[in-house]
Every structure is written in C-alpha cells, then in structure tokens.
C-alpha cells in the first residue's frame, strides 16, 4: 500500500550500525505519474496498480525524489543565510 508512511525498499531504511534512525529525509519517488513515450517504457517492476490516462504511466526511482530534496535543501539554506 502506497501512502505517506510507505518507504520504498530501495531506500536506506536503517537503523544504521551505530543505532541512528534512517532515512534523514524522504520524498515521493514510488509509482510517480509520468508521461510515456510508448507502452514499452514501463518495466514489470514499475507497472502501476491503477489506470492512467492515455500517454501516462507509473515509474519509480530516486531520480524522481532527488530534485525535490535538492530544492528543499537549497531553500532551507537560503532561509538560514538570510537570518531565518
């Protein structure tokens, strides 16, 4: 079940060897709605369990979450530098 508490199996879920809880940051990256070139674009591992409109499908991976996390980190950095 994909909900706000789901962490993908390809994430660092921890705990680490020294007992720290992981992950530090999470972002959406599983069964993202994406435009498709054609139906062959989806692998069997990323085939969604729901219907998408023509031309769209589901895909998963860190490449979907990395831009969001990078943007949040830069926004936080800017806020801190400006005295936030």
SVG drawing of the C-alpha trace seen along z (x, -y; Angstrom):
<svg xmlns="http://www.w3.org/2000/svg" viewBox="-8 -38 36 45">
<polyline fill="none" stroke="black" stroke-width="0.4" points="0.0,0.0 1.4,-3.3 0.7,-6.1 2.6,-8.8 4.1,-6.1 5.5,-3.9 9.2,-4.0 10.5,-2.3 12.5,0.9 15.4,-0.8 15.7,-3.5 18.1,-3.4 15.6,-2.4 18.0,-1.9 18.8,-1.7 22.5,-2.1 25.2,0.0 25.7,-2.8 21.9,-2.9 20.9,-6.1 17.4,-6.1 17.3,-6.4 16.3,-7.9 17.0,-11.5 14.8,-12.9 12.1,-11.3 10.4,-12.4 7.9,-10.9 9.5,-8.5 7.3,-5.4 4.8,-5.0 5.0,-8.6 2.7,-9.6 4.9,-10.3 4.4,-10.9 5.3,-7.9 7.0,-7.6 5.1,-4.4 3.7,-1.5 7.1,0.4 8.6,-2.4 7.3,-0.7 9.2,2.3 7.3,5.0 8.7,3.6 7.1,0.2 3.8,1.1 1.2,-0.8 -1.7,0.9 -4.2,-1.7 -5.4,-3.1 -3.7,-6.1 -4.9,-8.3 -3.5,-7.6 0.1,-8.7 0.8,-8.4 2.0,-5.7 3.9,-5.0 7.6,-4.8 9.7,-4.7 13.2,-5.7 15.4,-8.1 15.6,-10.3 12.0,-11.4 12.8,-12.4 16.3,-13.9 15.2,-17.2 12.6,-17.8 15.0,-17.2 17.7,-19.3 15.2,-22.2 14.1,-22.0 17.7,-21.9 18.6,-25.0 15.5,-26.8 16.4,-26.0 20.0,-27.1 18.8,-30.4 16.4,-30.9 19.2,-30.3 21.6,-32.6 19.0,-35.4 18.7,-35.1 15.7,-32.8"/>
</svg>
